[in-house]
């Protein structure tokens, strides 16, 4: 959903969870993948990410 460009609010609505919970999960995903921006998730899904 991050790669689709959905906001935390959109993700929360789809999953029927609070916005804050969605935000926490997104932050953990970014940290686990060592990414700093949501747009990098889309790039990561489509192929290797340059980690300059």
PQR file with spaces between the fields and no chain letter, atoms N, CA, C, O and H, PARSE charges and radii, in Angstrom:
ATOM       1  N    UNK     1       0.814   -1.188    0.000 -0.4000 1.5000
ATOM       2  CA   UNK     1       0.000    0.000    0.000 -0.0000 2.0000
ATOM       3  C    UNK     1       0.863    1.259    0.000  0.5500 1.7000
ATOM       4  O    UNK     1       0.495    2.283   -0.575 -0.5500 1.4000
ATOM       5  N    UNK     2       2.007    1.162    0.651 -0.4000 1.5000
ATOM       6  CA   UNK     2       2.936    2.294    0.634 -0.0000 2.0000
ATOM       7  C    UNK     2       3.395    2.537   -0.794  0.5500 1.7000
ATOM       8  O    UNK     2       3.422    3.674   -1.265 -0.5500 1.4000
ATOM       9  H    UNK     2       2.306    0.330    1.118  0.4000 1.0000
ATOM      10  N    UNK     3       3.755    1.458   -1.478 -0.4000 1.5000
ATOM      11  CA   UNK     3       4.244    1.567   -2.852 -0.0000 2.0000
ATOM      12  C    UNK     3       3.168    2.081   -3.798  0.5500 1.7000
ATOM      13  O    UNK     3       3.485    2.643   -4.847 -0.5500 1.4000
ATOM      14  H    UNK     3       3.733    0.534   -1.095  0.4000 1.0000
ATOM      15  N    UNK     4       1.912    1.898   -3.444 -0.4000 1.5000
ATOM      16  CA   UNK     4       0.808    2.407   -4.258 -0.0000 2.0000
ATOM      17  C    UNK     4       0.578    3.892   -4.021  0.5500 1.7000
ATOM      18  O    UNK     4      -0.246    4.512   -4.694 -0.5500 1.4000
ATOM      19  H    UNK     4       1.655    1.442   -2.592  0.4000 1.0000
ATOM      20  N    UNK     5       1.305    4.464   -3.068 -0.4000 1.5000
ATOM      21  CA   UNK     5       1.190    5.890   -2.803 -0.0000 2.0000
ATOM      22  C    UNK     5       0.121    6.256   -1.784  0.5500 1.7000
ATOM      23  O    UNK     5      -0.240    7.425   -1.649 -0.5500 1.4000
ATOM      24  H    UNK     5       1.975    3.961   -2.522  0.4000 1.0000
ATOM      25  N    UNK     6      -0.383    5.260   -1.071 -0.4000 1.5000
ATOM      26  CA   UNK     6      -1.409    5.545   -0.077 -0.0000 2.0000
ATOM      27  C    UNK     6      -0.809    6.236    1.146  0.5500 1.7000
ATOM      28  O    UNK     6       0.321    5.957    1.548 -0.5500 1.4000
ATOM      29  H    UNK     6      -0.090    4.311   -1.181  0.4000 1.0000
ATOM      30  N    UNK     7      -1.586    7.136    1.718 -0.4000 1.5000
ATOM      31  CA   UNK     7      -1.164    7.818    2.946 -0.0000 2.0000
ATOM      32  C    UNK     7      -1.437    6.903    4.133  0.5500 1.7000
ATOM      33  O    UNK     7      -2.118    5.886    4.004 -0.5500 1.4000
ATOM      34  H    UNK     7      -2.503    7.362    1.391  0.4000 1.0000
ATOM      35  N    UNK     8      -0.895    7.278    5.294 -0.4000 1.5000
ATOM      36  CA   UNK     8      -1.170    6.510    6.505 -0.0000 2.0000
ATOM      37  C    UNK     8      -2.674    6.459    6.769  0.5500 1.7000
ATOM      38  O    UNK     8      -3.199    5.427    7.185 -0.5500 1.4000
ATOM      39  H    UNK     8      -0.341    8.104    5.399  0.4000 1.0000
ATOM      40  N    UNK     9      -3.355    7.553    6.530 -0.4000 1.5000
ATOM      41  CA   UNK     9      -4.804    7.605    6.732 -0.0000 2.0000
ATOM      42  C    UNK     9      -5.515    6.627    5.796  0.5500 1.7000
ATOM      43  O    UNK     9      -6.433    5.920    6.211 -0.5500 1.4000
ATOM      44  H    UNK     9      -2.929    8.392    6.192  0.4000 1.0000
ATOM      45  N    UNK    10      -5.087    6.591    4.531 -0.4000 1.5000
ATOM      46  CA   UNK    10      -5.686    5.670    3.553 -0.0000 2.0000
ATOM      47  C    UNK    10      -5.440    4.209    3.950  0.5500 1.7000
ATOM      48  O    UNK    10      -6.338    3.371    3.871 -0.5500 1.4000
ATOM      49  H    UNK    10      -4.341    7.166    4.194  0.4000 1.0000
ATOM      50  N    UNK    11      -4.220    3.928    4.373 -0.4000 1.5000
ATOM      51  CA   UNK    11      -3.871    2.569    4.791 -0.0000 2.0000
ATOM      52  C    UNK    11      -4.716    2.162    5.996  0.5500 1.7000
ATOM      53  O    UNK    11      -5.253    1.056    6.047 -0.5500 1.4000
ATOM      54  H    UNK    11      -3.491    4.610    4.437  0.4000 1.0000
ATOM      55  N    UNK    12      -4.824    3.064    6.954 -0.4000 1.5000
ATOM      56  CA   UNK    12      -5.619    2.783    8.151 -0.0000 2.0000
ATOM      57  C    UNK    12      -7.072    2.486    7.791  0.5500 1.7000
ATOM      58  O    UNK    12      -7.674    1.562    8.338 -0.5500 1.4000
ATOM      59  H    UNK    12      -4.387    3.963    6.913  0.4000 1.0000
ATOM      60  N    UNK    13      -7.626    3.258    6.885 -0.4000 1.5000
ATOM      61  CA   UNK    13      -9.018    3.044    6.486 -0.0000 2.0000
ATOM      62  C    UNK    13      -9.197    1.690    5.811  0.5500 1.7000
ATOM      63  O    UNK    13     -10.186    1.001    6.059 -0.5500 1.4000
ATOM      64  H    UNK    13      -7.137    4.009    6.441  0.4000 1.0000
ATOM      65  N    UNK    14      -8.261    1.309    4.971 -0.4000 1.5000
ATOM      66  CA   UNK    14      -8.355    0.014    4.286 -0.0000 2.0000
ATOM      67  C    UNK    14      -8.224   -1.158    5.246  0.5500 1.7000
ATOM      68  O    UNK    14      -8.891   -2.181    5.091 -0.5500 1.4000
ATOM      69  H    UNK    14      -7.458    1.869    4.770  0.4000 1.0000
ATOM      70  N    UNK    15      -7.348   -0.996    6.249 -0.4000 1.5000
ATOM      71  CA   UNK    15      -7.098   -2.093    7.184 -0.0000 2.0000
ATOM      72  C    UNK    15      -7.980   -2.034    8.431  0.5500 1.7000
ATOM      73  O    UNK    15      -7.922   -2.919    9.285 -0.5500 1.4000
ATOM      74  H    UNK    15      -6.806   -0.165    6.375  0.4000 1.0000
ATOM      75  N    UNK    16      -8.791   -0.990    8.527 -0.4000 1.5000
ATOM      76  CA   UNK    16      -9.671   -0.796    9.681 -0.0000 2.0000
ATOM      77  C    UNK    16      -8.894   -0.723   10.994  0.5500 1.7000
ATOM      78  O    UNK    16      -9.267   -1.337   11.994 -0.5500 1.4000
ATOM      79  H    UNK    16      -8.838   -0.271    7.833  0.4000 1.0000
ATOM      80  N    UNK    17      -7.796    0.051   10.962 -0.4000 1.5000
ATOM      81  CA   UNK    17      -6.981    0.305   12.143 -0.0000 2.0000
ATOM      82  C    UNK    17      -6.854    1.813   12.306  0.5500 1.7000
ATOM      83  O    UNK    17      -7.256    2.571   11.423 -0.5500 1.4000
ATOM      84  H    UNK    17      -7.494    0.550   10.150  0.4000 1.0000
ATOM      85  N    UNK    18      -6.296    2.253   13.431 -0.4000 1.5000
ATOM      86  CA   UNK    18      -6.140    3.691   13.646 -0.0000 2.0000
ATOM      87  C    UNK    18      -5.020    4.241   12.760  0.5500 1.7000
ATOM      88  O    UNK    18      -4.116    3.510   12.354 -0.5500 1.4000
ATOM      89  H    UNK    18      -5.969    1.638   14.149  0.4000 1.0000
ATOM      90  N    UNK    19      -5.097    5.519   12.473 -0.4000 1.5000
ATOM      91  CA   UNK    19      -4.062    6.178   11.676 -0.0000 2.0000
ATOM      92  C    UNK    19      -2.708    6.049   12.365  0.5500 1.7000
ATOM      93  O    UNK    19      -1.693    5.822   11.706 -0.5500 1.4000
ATOM      94  H    UNK    19      -5.831    6.113   12.803  0.4000 1.0000
ATOM      95  N    UNK    20      -2.691    6.191   13.677 -0.4000 1.5000
ATOM      96  CA   UNK    20      -1.439    6.114   14.429 -0.0000 2.0000
ATOM      97  C    UNK    20      -0.821    4.718   14.321  0.5500 1.7000
ATOM      98  O    UNK    20       0.399    4.589   14.217 -0.5500 1.4000
ATOM      99  H    UNK    20      -3.515    6.375   14.212  0.4000 1.0000
ATOM     100  N    UNK    21      -1.641    3.691   14.345 -0.4000 1.5000
ATOM     101  CA   UNK    21      -1.137    2.317   14.204 -0.0000 2.0000
ATOM     102  C    UNK    21      -0.531    2.128   12.817  0.5500 1.7000
ATOM     103  O    UNK    21       0.547    1.551   12.679 -0.5500 1.4000
ATOM     104  H    UNK    21      -2.632    3.796   14.429  0.4000 1.0000
ATOM     105  N    UNK    22      -1.224    2.614   11.798 -0.4000 1.5000
ATOM     106  CA   UNK    22      -0.693    2.520   10.434 -0.0000 2.0000
ATOM     107  C    UNK    22       0.628    3.270   10.328  0.5500 1.7000
ATOM     108  O    UNK    22       1.582    2.783    9.721 -0.5500 1.4000
ATOM     109  H    UNK    22      -2.100    3.084   11.910  0.4000 1.0000
ATOM     110  N    UNK    23       0.674    4.449   10.917 -0.4000 1.5000
ATOM     111  CA   UNK    23       1.896    5.259   10.898 -0.0000 2.0000
ATOM     112  C    UNK    23       3.053    4.515   11.553  0.5500 1.7000
ATOM     113  O    UNK    23       4.168    4.523   11.032 -0.5500 1.4000
ATOM     114  H    UNK    23      -0.101    4.844   11.410  0.4000 1.0000
ATOM     115  N    UNK    24       2.800    3.878   12.676 -0.4000 1.5000
ATOM     116  CA   UNK    24       3.843    3.114   13.374 -0.0000 2.0000
ATOM     117  C    UNK    24       4.353    1.961   12.516  0.5500 1.7000
ATOM     118  O    UNK    24       5.558    1.725   12.432 -0.5500 1.4000
ATOM     119  H    UNK    24       1.893    3.871   13.099  0.4000 1.0000
ATOM     120  N    UNK    25       3.437    1.254   11.886 -0.4000 1.5000
ATOM     121  CA   UNK    25       3.835    0.133   11.036 -0.0000 2.0000
ATOM     122  C    UNK    25       4.663    0.605    9.843  0.5500 1.7000
ATOM     123  O    UNK    25       5.658   -0.025    9.484 -0.5500 1.4000
ATOM     124  H    UNK    25       2.458    1.446   11.954  0.4000 1.0000
ATOM     125  N    UNK    26       4.256    1.704    9.238 -0.4000 1.5000
ATOM     126  CA   UNK    26       4.999    2.252    8.103 -0.0000 2.0000
ATOM     127  C    UNK    26       6.414    2.635    8.548  0.5500 1.7000
ATOM     128  O    UNK    26       7.385    2.345    7.849 -0.5500 1.4000
ATOM     129  H    UNK    26       3.448    2.216    9.529  0.4000 1.0000
ATOM     130  N    UNK    27       6.529    3.278    9.697 -0.4000 1.5000
ATOM     131  CA   UNK    27       7.855    3.670   10.189 -0.0000 2.0000
ATOM     132  C    UNK    27       8.732    2.447   10.452  0.5500 1.7000
ATOM     133  O    UNK    27       9.931    2.475   10.175 -0.5500 1.4000
ATOM     134  H    UNK    27       5.740    3.513   10.265  0.4000 1.0000
ATOM     135  N    UNK    28       8.145    1.373   10.984 -0.4000 1.5000
ATOM     136  CA   UNK    28       8.918    0.145   11.224 -0.0000 2.0000
ATOM     137  C    UNK    28       9.367   -0.490    9.917  0.5500 1.7000
ATOM     138  O    UNK    28      10.483   -0.998    9.815 -0.5500 1.4000
ATOM     139  H    UNK    28       7.171    1.349   11.209  0.4000 1.0000
ATOM     140  N    UNK    29       8.493   -0.458    8.921 -0.4000 1.5000
ATOM     141  CA   UNK    29       8.849   -1.010    7.608 -0.0000 2.0000
ATOM     142  C    UNK    29      10.014   -0.230    7.022  0.5500 1.7000
ATOM     143  O    UNK    29      10.978   -0.822    6.536 -0.5500 1.4000
ATOM     144  H    UNK    29       7.586   -0.045    9.004  0.4000 1.0000
ATOM     145  N    UNK    30       9.931    1.089    7.063 -0.4000 1.5000
ATOM     146  CA   UNK    30      11.017    1.919    6.541 -0.0000 2.0000
ATOM     147  C    UNK    30      12.326    1.634    7.277  0.5500 1.7000
ATOM     148  O    UNK    30      13.382    1.526    6.655 -0.5500 1.4000
ATOM     149  H    UNK    30       9.147    1.569    7.458  0.4000 1.0000
ATOM     150  N    UNK    31      12.253    1.514    8.600 -0.4000 1.5000
ATOM     151  CA   UNK    31      13.458    1.247    9.389 -0.0000 2.0000
ATOM     152  C    UNK    31      14.042   -0.128    9.059  0.5500 1.7000
ATOM     153  O    UNK    31      15.255   -0.275    8.909 -0.5500 1.4000
ATOM     154  H    UNK    31      11.395    1.603    9.105  0.4000 1.0000
ATOM     155  N    UNK    32      13.173   -1.127    8.949 -0.4000 1.5000
ATOM     156  CA   UNK    32      13.631   -2.487    8.657 -0.0000 2.0000
ATOM     157  C    UNK    32      14.324   -2.564    7.298  0.5500 1.7000
ATOM     158  O    UNK    32      15.286   -3.312    7.126 -0.5500 1.4000
ATOM     159  H    UNK    32      12.188   -1.008    9.072  0.4000 1.0000
ATOM     160  N    UNK    33      13.832   -1.792    6.345 -0.4000 1.5000
ATOM     161  CA   UNK    33      14.416   -1.798    5.006 -0.0000 2.0000
ATOM     162  C    UNK    33      15.542   -0.777    4.856  0.5500 1.7000
ATOM     163  O    UNK    33      16.137   -0.655    3.785 -0.5500 1.4000
ATOM     164  H    UNK    33      13.050   -1.184    6.485  0.4000 1.0000
ATOM     165  N    UNK    34      15.829   -0.051    5.926 -0.4000 1.5000
ATOM     166  CA   UNK    34      16.870    0.992    5.925 -0.0000 2.0000
ATOM     167  C    UNK    34      16.580    2.054    4.871  0.5500 1.7000
ATOM     168  O    UNK    34      17.476    2.499    4.154 -0.5500 1.4000
ATOM     169  H    UNK    34      15.346   -0.150    6.796  0.4000 1.0000
ATOM     170  N    UNK    35      15.321    2.447    4.791 -0.4000 1.5000
ATOM     171  CA   UNK    35      14.895    3.469    3.840 -0.0000 2.0000
ATOM     172  C    UNK    35      14.457    4.705    4.619  0.5500 1.7000
ATOM     173  O    UNK    35      14.004    4.600    5.759 -0.5500 1.4000
ATOM     174  H    UNK    35      14.593    2.086    5.373  0.4000 1.0000
ATOM     175  N    UNK    36      14.593    5.866    4.002 -0.4000 1.5000
ATOM     176  CA   UNK    36      14.224    7.100    4.691 -0.0000 2.0000
ATOM     177  C    UNK    36      12.959    7.747    4.134  0.5500 1.7000
ATOM     178  O    UNK    36      12.370    8.620    4.771 -0.5500 1.4000
ATOM     179  H    UNK    36      14.961    5.950    3.076  0.4000 1.0000
ATOM     180  N    UNK    37      12.543    7.313    2.935 -0.4000 1.5000
ATOM     181  CA   UNK    37      11.354    7.921    2.312 -0.0000 2.0000
ATOM     182  C    UNK    37      10.410    6.847    1.803  0.5500 1.7000
ATOM     183  O    UNK    37      10.827    5.763    1.395 -0.5500 1.4000
ATOM     184  H    UNK    37      13.022    6.604    2.418  0.4000 1.0000
ATOM     185  N    UNK    38       9.135    7.174    1.836 -0.4000 1.5000
ATOM     186  CA   UNK    38       8.111    6.251    1.360 -0.0000 2.0000
ATOM     187  C    UNK    38       8.296    5.926   -0.118  0.5500 1.7000
ATOM     188  O    UNK    38       8.019    4.804   -0.543 -0.5500 1.4000
ATOM     189  H    UNK    38       8.796    8.055    2.167  0.4000 1.0000
ATOM     190  N    UNK    39       8.758    6.886   -0.898 -0.4000 1.5000
ATOM     191  CA   UNK    39       8.944    6.646   -2.331 -0.0000 2.0000
ATOM     192  C    UNK    39      10.001    5.577   -2.590  0.5500 1.7000
ATOM     193  O    UNK    39       9.973    4.910   -3.624 -0.5500 1.4000
ATOM     194  H    UNK    39       8.984    7.797   -0.552  0.4000 1.0000
ATOM     195  N    UNK    40      10.924    5.417   -1.661 -0.4000 1.5000
ATOM     196  CA   UNK    40      11.952    4.389   -1.815 -0.0000 2.0000
ATOM     197  C    UNK    40      11.361    2.986   -1.713  0.5500 1.7000
ATOM     198  O    UNK    40      11.926    2.035   -2.254 -0.5500 1.4000
ATOM     199  H    UNK    40      10.947    5.959   -0.821  0.4000 1.0000
ATOM     200  N    UNK    41      10.236    2.852   -1.029 -0.4000 1.5000
ATOM     201  CA   UNK    41       9.589    1.550   -0.913 -0.0000 2.0000
ATOM     202  C    UNK    41       9.144    1.075   -2.300  0.5500 1.7000
ATOM     203  O    UNK    41       9.336   -0.088   -2.655 -0.5500 1.4000
ATOM     204  H    UNK    41       9.777    3.624   -0.589  0.4000 1.0000
ATOM     205  N    UNK    42       8.558    1.970   -3.067 -0.4000 1.5000
ATOM     206  CA   UNK    42       8.124    1.609   -4.421 -0.0000 2.0000
ATOM     207  C    UNK    42       9.321    1.169   -5.264  0.5500 1.7000
ATOM     208  O    UNK    42       9.235    0.194   -6.011 -0.5500 1.4000
ATOM     209  H    UNK    42       8.401    2.915   -2.778  0.4000 1.0000
ATOM     210  N    UNK    43      10.420    1.882   -5.143 -0.4000 1.5000
ATOM     211  CA   UNK    43      11.620    1.517   -5.884 -0.0000 2.0000
ATOM     212  C    UNK    43      12.170    0.172   -5.396  0.5500 1.7000
ATOM     213  O    UNK    43      12.636   -0.638   -6.197 -0.5500 1.4000
ATOM     214  H    UNK    43      10.490    2.673   -4.536  0.4000 1.0000
ATOM     215  N    UNK    44      12.114   -0.059   -4.098 -0.4000 1.5000
ATOM     216  CA   UNK    44      12.601   -1.302   -3.518 -0.0000 2.0000
ATOM     217  C    UNK    44      11.788   -2.482   -4.034  0.5500 1.7000
ATOM     218  O    UNK    44      12.340   -3.543   -4.329 -0.5500 1.4000
ATOM     219  H    UNK    44      11.735    0.599   -3.448  0.4000 1.0000
ATOM     220  N    UNK    45      10.479   -2.295   -4.142 -0.4000 1.5000
ATOM     221  CA   UNK    45       9.606   -3.367   -4.622 -0.0000 2.0000
ATOM     222  C    UNK    45       9.883   -3.675   -6.091  0.5500 1.7000
ATOM     223  O    UNK    45       9.836   -4.835   -6.502 -0.5500 1.4000
ATOM     224  H    UNK    45      10.031   -1.434   -3.903  0.4000 1.0000
ATOM     225  N    UNK    46      10.169   -2.649   -6.876 -0.4000 1.5000
ATOM     226  CA   UNK    46      10.361   -2.849   -8.311 -0.0000 2.0000
ATOM     227  C    UNK    46      11.776   -3.297   -8.678  0.5500 1.7000
ATOM     228  O    UNK    46      12.008   -3.749   -9.800 -0.5500 1.4000
ATOM     229  H    UNK    46      10.207   -1.707   -6.542  0.4000 1.0000
ATOM     230  N    UNK    47      12.717   -3.178   -7.751 -0.4000 1.5000
ATOM     231  CA   UNK    47      14.073   -3.608   -8.057 -0.0000 2.0000
ATOM     232  C    UNK    47      15.038   -3.141   -6.984  0.5500 1.7000
ATOM     233  O    UNK    47      14.623   -2.601   -5.959 -0.5500 1.4000
ATOM     234  H    UNK    47      12.529   -2.811   -6.840  0.4000 1.0000
ATOM     235  N    UNK    48      16.323   -3.349   -7.218 -0.4000 1.5000
ATOM     236  CA   UNK    48      17.336   -2.941   -6.243 -0.0000 2.0000
ATOM     237  C    UNK    48      17.302   -1.441   -5.971  0.5500 1.7000
ATOM     238  O    UNK    48      17.062   -0.641   -6.875 -0.5500 1.4000
ATOM     239  H    UNK    48      16.661   -3.788   -8.050  0.4000 1.0000
ATOM     240  N    UNK    49      17.543   -1.076   -4.727 -0.4000 1.5000
ATOM     241  CA   UNK    49      17.563    0.323   -4.304 -0.0000 2.0000
ATOM     242  C    UNK    49      19.006    0.772   -4.144  0.5500 1.7000
ATOM     243  O    UNK    49      19.817    0.076   -3.534 -0.5500 1.4000
ATOM     244  H    UNK    49      17.737   -1.727   -3.993  0.4000 1.0000
ATOM     245  N    UNK    50      19.318    1.925   -4.687 -0.4000 1.5000
ATOM     246  CA   UNK    50      20.630    2.523   -4.493 -0.0000 2.0000
ATOM     247  C    UNK    50      20.641    3.161   -3.109  0.5500 1.7000
ATOM     248  O    UNK    50      19.794    4.004   -2.815 -0.5500 1.4000
ATOM     249  H    UNK    50      18.659    2.491   -5.182  0.4000 1.0000
ATOM     250  N    UNK    51      21.568    2.782   -2.271 -0.4000 1.5000
ATOM     251  CA   UNK    51      21.622    3.308   -0.910 -0.0000 2.0000
ATOM     252  C    UNK    51      22.832    4.220   -0.758  0.5500 1.7000
ATOM     253  O    UNK    51      23.791    3.897   -0.057 -0.5500 1.4000
ATOM     254  H    UNK    51      22.256    2.097   -2.510  0.4000 1.0000
ATOM     255  N    UNK    52      22.766    5.361   -1.430 -0.4000 1.5000
ATOM     256  CA   UNK    52      23.865    6.337   -1.393 -0.0000 2.0000
ATOM     257  C    UNK    52      23.888    7.073   -0.105  0.5500 1.7000
ATOM     258  O    UNK    52      24.746    7.932    0.100 -0.5500 1.4000
ATOM     259  H    UNK    52      21.987    5.623   -1.999  0.4000 1.0000
